[in-house]
Every structure is written in structure tokens, then in C-alpha cells.
């Protein structure tokens, strides 16, 4: 093994630095804790938040009468009977306070007549979604949180740290984490009185996805190996109108949603026909189709031979004048023109793209997991959104759950006089990070190609439309990839060793992919984002959650009535 690890000590360790991680760090420090925030990438510049261009759902009621109970009702309806009610209540109840706090910090929410303005979004019964502008909301939120953190001397931060495993003492309490510094290759241990997982979702598992490269389900895998349970892993949300063609450089592939909010973009098949009425919803010039139904409709049109040339559907704004487009989106029109896209004279092609994950780590309303000392925040938390997330709830969830996790972790840390991370408890992780006992054969694996194969398996077999045959094939192929990967990484080769980093990525991704596929195989119905073509009906007996945990190295699935987790 390598030399003695770099040893760091803190009150609260936050793993991940998107909106959830940054808000958790701010809140823990506000309570008096010393905070150490780490990330695989640059602090505050990885994950999903900074890529989110659109809106944040919160019942402010400044323009039209609203209240958290109405937001809650819409969240529950979108979740198809599977929302963990206490988490959904927290999400909706605390959202306005987070929006107002960000406003005080200078995020710059759009205003009209002196009030924070809100726009309509699919699934909401009224205009409720706030924004900075329609392509800059996520970056503005990230920048604001980064600024607050930079002014706080109690928050230390470090990028380029890959966590191999959480560390627990003999009683099962999480005492910190062990990993390595990617730039130098040096092993690292972090002793913490409380640890917050804020690592985001799993959409990197899919060939077409809207997330950054560090969204491979790391938090799920870390929690699973530490002994925590995961919930609702089968529910992967596909954004229906991810950009497909023509080529679009320097813009988010899910950017078309706000265009549809304002201007009612028309979904057309390859014959230039509107088609959503064939699948249970006639949009009639309005953007009302939930994401799961829109995804289903587009895929079915493609399967029927009525898709667009690149295998999706057309999105057309040709009914809008150039003046209307520029009035709504200003400089965005110039950025589209630089990509040779003129919306007044052409339709663009769109297709479903992996975007969000409703499942995740089991946590209560304090964001406490089943493991003492371990908390979760943001998308890594499972259950709040049930079987299908309501539009606009993603950044809301990051803010609300991040703030609550930071507060809870800080309170937990206050009860502990001193935290010791014993090297013997971290030995297995440090042995992986080091190079002890690693054979030369490991160096021959093409880990980049293996990641591409896994993404293809998930896209083709565990995508928006599933069958038992596809899922069984996926499980077998995932197992074969895991066997090929082996139990040990390639030998350490100094800093910036991408093959070694990809080995650790695959270790996590394969565990999470197996949890998604096995959960999907066991749920023999269609509900929300989980659509089984061999079981097309939503069945009342399946109004229950599935939990996944590791037992003897194997995944163990159990089901519980939804009401039991709501109590």
C-alpha cells in the first residue's frame, strides 16, 4: 500500500458540492460546526444544479394565491401514490423560506411589479415556478451558494477527492470516509462526527443523459456498501424532449422546456402530425403532458415508424413570429443562430434523455439515514417524488433537503466530543486506494470502453420501456461486466490516473445499475417513470416501495406498503 494517508479531521463532512451539498455546508456551519466539503470535481461546479437552466418550484403566492399544501397536492399526484409523505411535506413546506433566503443572498430571481414572478409548469395547478432567467437559474443558484461559502471561514473545501468508501466503527456508526486525491494519487482519510451524502443521482449510467460525469450513483453505492438501504431504485425519469438534432454546441440538451412553457411548442412526428392524443393527452397548443407520458408517446411513435430522421420527434415553434421568439428569449435566439438553428423556419428533433432519479438512500425528515452519523441531501435521497418527479422540484429538493441535512448533521456533531477514525476500520478502503496485492492483469482492462458498454446496456435494456426479457438480459450483462472488472483496481500510477478513476467509477456504477435493473424486474406493473410493456397496467397491490440492501455481498430486495413509510 501507499504511504500513510493524509488525515483530515472535521465536525461535519459533506460529500458533494452541488446545491444540496453547498446548502448543507452553509447550514451546518451556521450552527457552529467546522465543515469540510469535498467533491470529485471543482467545488460548486459539478453535479446537476449548475447545469439546470430552468425553474424552481415553490408556493410563494406573490402573484397568484398559493400555499405549500397546493404544491404538496401536485407533488403527490405526480408521484402516482408512492411519495413518502413526510419528505414531500418537508419539500413543499420549506421551499418558500429557501427561495427567500437565496433572494436575500442576491441570487436575482426574476421580478414583476416588485414581486418574485412565477411561471406555469407541467403538473402544477397554477404558476408556481420561479427562475432567474430561462437558461441561467441553476448557474445563478450555484454562484450564489459558492459566494456565501467563500465568505465563511468555518467551511473548508477540496476538489479532486474520490471517496472509495464510508468508514464505520465496530458499532456501525459512520466515522468518516476514506479515498484518494485524484491529482496526486495520495490516500486520504477524513474523520467526521457527522457525514452528509450530497452526491446527486445516477443518470451517467445511461448513454444519453443530461448530467455531468460525476453523476454515476456514487452516493447510492457508498451508502449500500456501508449497510444502508435504498428505496424506489427502479424509477428513473427520462426528460422527453432532450435535444437530438441538429447539432447544438454550448447549450443544455434539455433547454427546450422553458420555450414550451412560454410559447407552446408543438410536438410532431416524422409525418409532421401532432400525436400526443393517441397516448391519452391532447395538448391542444399547451404544454400539459407529464414527462413520463410524453416519453412514452415519443418512443411509441418512433417504434411505429413515425419518428423523426434521427429517431425522435420534432419540436416546432414555426407558429411563432421572430418578434415573439426574441421577446421571450432575447440573446438565446442569437446563440441558436450561431448553431444554424432558426426556429421560425425549422423544427428541431428531440428525444427522451435520462435526467433524474426518484429513488435513492432511505432517510427520514431530518435527512438521517439508517446508519448513525450518516445523513443524505438532495437527489441522493429517495422517496420524496414517488414514481415521477413533478417539474421544478429538483432544485427545490436540493435546497430544502440540503438545508435540513446540514442542520441535522450539525446538531448531531454537537453531541460528540471527539471523533476518531481508526485506520483498522478504514483498512479495506485504503488497501483498494493503495496498490497492495494488485496483479498486472488489471492494467489490461479498457475501463472507458466498459463504461460505454454499461451505458449501452442501461439505455437499451433498462430504459423508458422495459420487459422481463430486457431486464433479465441486463442483469446478466451487468454481472459479466462486474466479473470482468474484478475486485482490485489497476496499480497506482501517480496522479491523474484516469484508468484507475474509471475503475472506481465502474465499481459504483455496476452496483447501482444492478439495483435499478433488479428492482425494475421485480415491479411487475407500470407506474410513473417505470413502464413495463409486459405489465402495462398500474396495479393497486404495487402501491408499495421496494428497498434494496446488501446481504452477504448480494442484493436483497424487500417490499413495504407505501402507508408504512408515510407514517
C-alpha positions in Angstrom: 0.0 0.0 0.0 1.0 3.6 -0.4 2.4 5.8 2.4 0.4 6.8 5.4 -2.8 8.7 4.3 -3.4 12.4 4.5 -5.5 12.6 7.7 -8.2 15.3 8.0 -10.5 16.0 10.9 -13.8 17.9 10.9 -17.1 18.1 12.6 -19.2 17.7 9.5 -18.1 16.1 6.3 -20.1 17.0 3.2 -19.5 14.8 0.1 -20.7 16.6 -3.0 -20.9 20.3 -3.8 -24.0 20.9 -5.8 -26.8 23.0 -4.4 -27.6 20.3 -1.8 -24.0 19.9 -0.6 -23.4 23.7 -0.5 -26.6 24.4 1.4 -25.8 21.6 3.8 -22.3 23.1 4.4 -23.7 26.6 5.0 -26.4 25.4 7.4 -24.0 23.1 9.4 -21.5 26.0 9.7 -24.3 28.4 10.7 -25.0 26.0 13.7 -21.4 26.3 14.8 -19.8 23.2 13.1 -16.5 23.0 11.4 -17.3 21.8 7.9 -15.2 20.1 5.3 -16.8 19.9 1.9 -15.3 17.7 -0.8 -16.1 16.9 -4.4 -14.9 14.8 -7.3 -14.7 17.9 -9.4 -14.4 21.6 -8.8 -16.3 22.8 -5.8 -19.7 24.1 -6.7 -19.2 23.4 -10.4 -20.1 19.7 -10.8 -23.3 17.8 -10.4 -26.7 18.8 -11.8 -27.5 22.1 -10.3 -25.1 24.2 -12.3 -26.5 22.6 -15.5 -30.1 23.3 -14.6 -31.3 26.1 -16.8 -34.9 26.4 -15.8 -37.2 26.8 -12.8 -37.6 26.1 -9.1 -41.0 25.1 -7.7 -42.1 27.0 -4.5 -45.5 28.1 -3.3 -44.7 31.8 -2.8 -48.1 33.1 -3.6 -46.9 36.5 -4.6 -48.7 36.8 -7.9 -51.5 34.3 -7.5 -52.9 32.8 -4.3 -50.9 29.7 -3.3 -49.8 27.7 -0.3 -47.5 24.7 0.3 -50.5 22.4 0.6 -51.3 23.0 -3.0 -47.7 22.3 -4.1 -47.9 19.2 -2.0 -51.1 18.0 -3.7 -49.5 18.3 -7.1 -46.3 16.6 -5.9 -48.3 13.7 -4.5 -50.4 13.4 -7.8 -47.2 13.3 -9.9 -45.7 10.6 -7.6 -48.5 8.1 -8.5 -49.2 7.0 -4.9 -45.6 6.4 -3.9 -44.4 9.7 -2.4 -43.0 9.3 1.1 -45.4 11.9 2.5 -43.2 13.3 5.3 -40.5 14.0 2.7 -42.9 15.5 0.3 -44.4 17.7 3.0 -41.0 19.0 4.0 -40.1 19.7 0.4 -43.2 21.9 -0.2 -43.3 23.5 3.3 -39.7 24.7 3.4 -39.4 25.7 -0.2 -40.5 29.3 0.2 -38.0 30.0 3.0 -35.2 28.7 0.9 -36.2 30.9 -2.1 -36.4 34.0 0.1 -33.0 33.2 1.7 -31.4 32.9 -1.7 -33.1 36.1 -2.7 -31.5 37.8 0.3 -28.2 36.4 -0.7 -28.6 38.1 -4.1 -29.5 35.3 -6.5 -31.6 37.6 -8.6 -35.0 35.9 -9.0 -37.0 37.4 -11.9 -39.4 40.0 -10.7 -42.6 41.7 -11.9 -44.2 44.7 -10.2 -41.9 44.3 -7.2 -42.8 40.6 -6.6 -40.8 37.4 -7.4 -42.5 36.2 -10.6 -43.5 32.6 -11.3 -44.4 30.7 -14.4 -46.5 27.6 -15.1 -45.0 24.2 -15.5 -46.5 20.7 -16.3 -48.3 19.1 -13.4 -48.8 22.3 -11.4 -52.3 23.7 -10.8 -51.0 27.3 -11.0 -48.0 29.4 -11.8 -45.5 28.4 -9.1 -42.0 28.0 -10.6 -39.5 30.8 -10.0 -36.5 31.5 -12.1 -33.5 33.8 -12.6 -33.9 33.6 -16.4 -34.9 30.7 -18.5 -31.4 29.5 -19.2 -29.4 30.6 -16.1 -31.3 29.6 -13.0 -29.0 26.7 -11.9 -25.8 28.6 -12.6 -27.1 31.6 -10.6 -28.1 29.4 -7.7 -24.7 27.7 -7.7 -22.8 31.0 -7.9 -24.8 32.5 -5.1 -24.1 29.5 -2.8 -20.4 29.5 -3.8 -20.2 33.1 -2.8 -21.8 32.5 0.6 -19.4 29.6 1.2 -16.4 31.7 0.2 -17.2 34.2 3.0 -17.5 31.5 5.7 -14.2 30.7 7.5 -15.8 27.6 9.1 -16.2 25.9 5.7 -13.1 24.3 4.2 -13.3 22.7 0.8 -11.3 20.5 -1.5 -11.9 19.2 -5.0 -10.4 16.3 -6.8 -11.1 13.8 -4.0 -12.6 10.4 -4.9 -14.2 8.6 -1.9 -13.7 4.9 -2.0 -15.9 4.0 1.0 -17.5 5.4 4.1 -15.9 4.2 7.3 -17.8 2.8 10.2 -16.6 1.8 13.7 -17.3 -1.5 15.3 -20.8 -0.4 16.4 -21.9 0.6 12.9 -21.6 4.4 13.4 -20.2 6.3 10.4 -16.9 7.9 11.5 -15.9 9.5 8.2 -14.6 8.3 4.8 -11.5 7.1 3.0 -10.4 7.8 -0.5 -7.7 9.4 -2.6 -6.6 12.7 -4.1 -7.0 12.3 -7.8 -4.4 14.9 -8.8 -1.6 13.4 -6.7 -2.7 9.8 -6.1 -2.3 10.3 -2.3 -4.6 8.3 0.0 -6.9 10.4 2.2 -8.9 9.7 5.4 -11.5 12.2 6.8 -12.7 11.8 10.4 -16.1 13.4 10.9 -18.6 13.5 13.7 -21.3 13.6 11.0 -21.2 12.9 7.3 -23.6 14.2 4.6 -24.0 12.4 1.3 -24.9 15.0 -1.4 -23.6 13.2 -4.5 -26.6 13.6 -6.7 -28.2 10.9 -9.0 -27.3 8.2 -11.4 -28.0 9.4 -14.9 -24.4 8.8 -16.1 -25.5 5.2 -16.2 -27.3 6.0 -19.5 -25.9 6.6 -23.0 -27.9 9.8 -23.4 -28.1 11.9 -20.2 -28.3 15.5 -19.1 -25.9 15.3 -16.2 -22.2 15.8 -15.5 -19.7 13.0 -15.4 -19.8 12.7 -11.7 -23.4 11.6 -11.6 -22.8 7.9 -11.6 -24.6 7.0 -8.4 -21.6 7.3 -6.1 -23.7 8.1 -3.0 -26.0 5.2 -3.5 -23.1 2.8 -3.8 -21.3 4.3 -0.8 -24.5 4.0 1.3 -25.2 0.5 0.1 -21.8 -0.8 0.9 -21.9 0.8 4.3 -25.1 -1.0 5.2 -27.9 1.5 4.4 -31.0 0.7 2.4 -32.0 2.2 -1.0 -35.6 2.8 -2.0 -37.5 3.0 -5.3 -34.4 2.4 -7.4 -36.5 1.4 -10.5 -37.8 4.9 -11.0 -35.5 6.7 -13.5 -37.0 9.8 -15.1 -36.4 10.5 -18.7 -36.8 14.0 -19.9 -38.9 13.6 -23.1 -37.6 16.5 -25.2 -33.8 16.3 -24.9 -32.2 17.9 -27.9 -31.3 15.4 -30.6 -30.6 17.3 -33.9 -29.3 19.4 -35.5 -26.0 19.7 -33.6 -26.2 22.1 -30.6 -23.0 23.3 -29.1 -22.6 25.0 -25.7 -26.2 24.7 -24.6 -28.1 22.3 -22.3 -29.9 19.4 -24.1 -33.0 20.0 -22.0 -33.2 23.7 -22.8 -36.4 23.4 -24.8 -38.7 23.1 -21.7 -38.9 26.9 -21.0 -39.6 27.5 -24.7 -42.6 25.3 -24.4 -43.7 26.9 -21.2 -43.9 30.3 -22.8 -44.8 29.6 -26.4 -46.5 26.2 -26.6 -44.1 24.4 -28.9 -45.8 21.6 -30.9 -44.7 18.0 -30.7 -44.9 16.4 -34.2 -44.0 13.0 -35.5 -41.9 12.3 -38.6 -45.0 13.0 -40.8 -45.3 16.4 -39.1 -48.5 15.3 -37.3 -49.4 16.1 -33.7 -49.6 12.7 -32.0 -50.0 13.0 -28.2 -53.7 12.5 -28.3 -53.0 8.9 -29.3 -51.5 8.3 -25.9 -54.1 9.9 -23.6 -53.4 13.6 -23.8 -54.2 16.2 -26.5 -52.0 19.2 -25.7 -54.0 21.5 -27.9 -51.2 24.1 -28.1 -50.5 23.9 -24.4 -47.6 22.2 -22.6 -49.6 19.9 -20.3 -48.2 16.4 -20.9 -46.3 14.9 -17.9 -42.8 13.7 -18.6 -43.5 10.0 -18.3 -46.4 10.2 -20.7 -44.5 12.4 -23.2 -41.6 10.0 -23.1 -43.9 7.0 -23.8 -45.6 8.8 -26.6 -42.4 9.8 -28.4 -40.9 6.3 -28.1 -44.1 4.7 -29.4 -44.2 6.9 -32.4 -40.6 6.0 -33.2 -41.4 2.3 -32.8 -44.3 2.7 -35.2 -42.0 4.1 -37.9 -43.3 7.6 -37.4 -40.2 9.1 -35.8 -38.0 11.9 -37.0 -34.9 11.1 -39.1 -32.6 10.8 -36.0 -35.0 8.6 -34.0 -37.1 11.1 -32.0 -39.9 13.6 -32.6 -40.0 17.2 -34.0 -40.5 20.2 -31.7 -41.8 23.1 -33.7 -42.1 26.8 -33.0 -42.8 27.7 -36.6 -46.1 29.1 -35.5 -44.3 31.8 -33.5 -43.1 35.1 -35.1 -39.4 36.1 -34.9 -40.5 39.0 -32.7 -42.4 36.7 -30.3 -39.3 34.4 -30.0 -36.9 37.3 -29.4 -39.3 38.9 -26.9 -39.4 35.7 -24.9 -35.8 34.6 -25.1 -33.7 37.5 -26.3 -30.0 36.5 -26.6 -30.8 32.8 -26.6 -32.0 33.3 -30.2 -28.6 34.6 -31.2 -26.9 31.5 -29.6 -29.3 29.3 -31.5 -28.4 31.2 -34.7 -24.7 30.5 -34.1 -25.7 26.8 -34.2 -27.6 27.4 -37.5 -31.0 27.0 -35.9 -33.7 29.4 -37.0 -36.9 28.4 -35.1 -39.1 30.5 -37.4 -38.3 28.2 -40.3 -37.4 24.8 -39.0 -38.3 22.3 -36.3 -35.7 20.7 -34.1 -35.5 17.0 -33.3 -35.9 15.9 -29.6 -35.9 12.5 -27.9 -36.0 11.2 -24.3 -32.8 11.6 -22.3 -32.0 10.2 -18.8 -32.5 13.2 -16.5 -33.3 12.4 -12.9 -33.7 9.6 -10.4 -36.6 9.4 -8.0 -35.1 6.6 -5.9 -32.1 6.8 -3.5 -31.0 6.4 0.1 -33.7 5.9 2.7 -33.8 8.9 5.1 -36.3 10.4 7.4 -37.5 14.0 7.5 -34.3 15.1 9.4 -32.3 13.6 6.5 -30.9 10.9 8.9 -30.3 7.6 7.2 -30.5 4.2 8.9 -26.8 4.5 9.8 -25.9 6.6 12.9 -23.8 9.6 11.8 -24.8 9.5 8.1 -27.2 12.0 6.6 -28.3 12.5 3.0 -29.3 15.5 0.9 -30.8 16.3 -2.5 -31.3 13.8 -5.3 -29.4 11.1 -3.3 -32.4 10.9 -1.0 -35.1 8.5 -2.2 -38.9 8.6 -1.9 -40.0 12.3 -1.9 -41.0 12.2 -5.5 -42.5 8.8 -5.7 -42.8 7.2 -9.1 -42.4 10.5 -11.1 -41.0 13.9 -10.1 -43.1 17.0 -10.5 -41.4 19.5 -12.8 -39.5 22.2 -10.9 -39.0 20.1 -7.8 -35.3 19.1 -8.4 -33.5 22.3 -7.3 -36.2 22.7 -4.6 -35.3 19.3 -3.3 -31.6 20.2 -3.3 -32.2 23.4 -1.4 -34.7 22.1 1.2 -33.0 18.7 1.8 -29.6 20.3 1.8 -30.5 22.8 4.4 -32.2 20.3 6.6 -29.4 17.8 6.3 -26.8 20.4 7.3 -28.8 21.4 10.3 -29.3 17.8 11.4 -25.7 16.9 10.9 -24.5 20.0 12.8 -26.8 19.1 15.7 -25.6 15.5 15.7 -22.0 16.6 15.7 -22.5 18.8 18.8 -23.3 15.7 20.8 -19.9 14.2 20.1 -16.9 15.5 22.0 -14.3 13.9 19.7 -14.3 11.7 16.7 -11.6 9.2 15.9 -11.3 7.4 12.6 -9.3 4.3 13.3 -7.1 3.1 10.4 -8.1 -0.5 11.1 -11.7 0.5 10.3 -10.6 2.1 7.0 -8.1 -0.6 6.1 -10.1 -2.3 3.3 -10.8 1.1 1.6 -7.2 2.1 1.9 -6.0 -1.2 0.5 -8.1 -0.5 -2.6 -6.8 3.0 -2.8 -3.2 1.7 -2.4 -1.6 -0.8 -4.7 -1.1 -3.8 -2.4 -1.7 -7.2 -3.9 -2.8 -5.9 -7.3 -2.0 -8.1 -10.3 -0.6 -6.8 -13.6 -3.6 -8.2 -15.5 -5.7 -5.4 -14.1 -3.8 -2.9 -16.3 -5.1 -4.5 -19.5 -8.8 -3.6 -18.8 -10.2 -0.9 -21.0 -12.3 0.8 -18.4 -13.5 3.6 -20.6 -14.9 1.0 -23.1 -16.5 -0.8 -20.2 -18.3 2.3 -19.0 -19.6 2.8 -22.6 -20.9 -0.8 -22.6 -22.7 -0.3 -19.3 -24.3 2.8 -20.6 -25.5 1.0 -23.7 -26.9 -1.9 -21.6 -28.8 0.5 -19.4 -30.1 2.5 -22.4 -31.2 -0.5 -24.4 -32.4 -2.8 -21.7 -33.3 -0.7 -18.7 -34.6 2.4 -20.5 -38.0 4.1 -20.5 -39.8 1.0 -21.8 -39.0 -2.3 -20.1 -39.8 -6.0 -20.3 -38.7 -9.1 -18.3 -36.6 -10.3 -21.2 -34.7 -7.0 -21.4 -34.2 -6.7 -17.7 -33.0 -10.3 -17.3 -30.6 -9.8 -20.1 -29.3 -6.5 -18.5 -28.8 -8.2 -15.1 -26.7 -11.0 -16.8 -24.7 -8.4 -18.8 -24.1 -6.3 -15.7 -22.9 -9.4 -13.8 -20.5 -10.2 -16.7 -19.1 -6.7 -16.6 -18.6 -6.9 -12.8 -16.7 -10.1 -13.2 -14.5 -8.6 -15.9 -13.8 -5.6 -13.7 -12.6 -7.7 -10.8 -12.1 -7.0 -7.2 -9.0 -4.8 -7.4 -8.2 -1.6 -9.3 -5.2 -1.2 -11.6 -1.9 -0.5 -9.8 -1.5 3.1 -8.7 0.3 5.2 -11.3 0.7 8.6 -9.8 -1.7 11.5 -10.3 -4.5 12.0 -12.8 -4.7 8.2 -13.5 -8.0 8.1 -15.5 -8.0 4.3 -15.8 -7.8 4.0 -12.1 -10.5 6.6 -11.5 -12.8 4.8 -14.1 -12.3 1.5 -12.1 -13.7 3.1 -9.0 -16.5 4.7 -11.1 -17.4 1.3 -12.5 -17.3 -0.3 -9.1 -20.1 2.1 -8.1 -21.9 2.3 -11.3 -22.3 -1.5 -11.7 -23.7 -1.9 -8.1 -26.2 0.9 -8.8 -27.1 -0.4 -12.2 -27.8 -3.9 -10.8 -30.1 -2.3 -8.1 -32.1 -0.4 -10.7 -32.4 -3.5 -13.0 -33.4 -5.9 -10.3 -35.9 -3.5 -8.8 -37.4 -2.9 -12.2 -37.7 -6.7 -12.8 -39.4 -7.3 -9.6 -42.0 -4.5 -10.0 -44.5 -6.2 -12.3 -46.6 -3.2 -13.2 -46.3 0.2 -14.9 -46.2 3.3 -12.7 -44.9 6.7 -13.4 -41.4 6.6 -14.9 -41.3 2.7 -14.6 -43.1 1.4 -17.7 -43.3 -2.4 -18.2 -44.6 -3.3 -21.7 -45.3 -6.8 -20.4 -47.3 -5.4 -17.4 -48.8 -2.2 -18.8 -51.3 -1.6 -16.0 -50.8 0.3 -12.7 -51.9 -2.2 -10.1 -53.1 -1.3 -6.6 -51.1 -4.1 -4.9 -48.0 -2.5 -6.2 -48.6 0.8 -4.3 -45.6 -0.1 -2.2 -41.9 0.8 -2.0 -39.1 -1.6 -2.7 -36.0 -1.5 -0.6 -32.6 -2.7 -1.6 -29.7 -3.6 0.7 -26.6 -5.7 0.6 -26.6 -9.0 2.4 -23.6 -11.3 2.1 -22.4 -9.5 -0.9 -25.8 -10.0 -2.8 -28.6 -7.5 -3.3 -31.6 -8.2 -1.2 -35.0 -6.7 -2.3 -37.9 -6.3 0.1 -41.2 -4.5 -0.3 -43.2 -2.4 2.2 -46.7 -0.8 1.9 -46.4 2.8 1.0 -48.5 3.8 4.0 -46.0 2.3 6.4 -43.2 4.6 5.2 -45.5 7.6 5.1 -46.3 7.3 8.9 
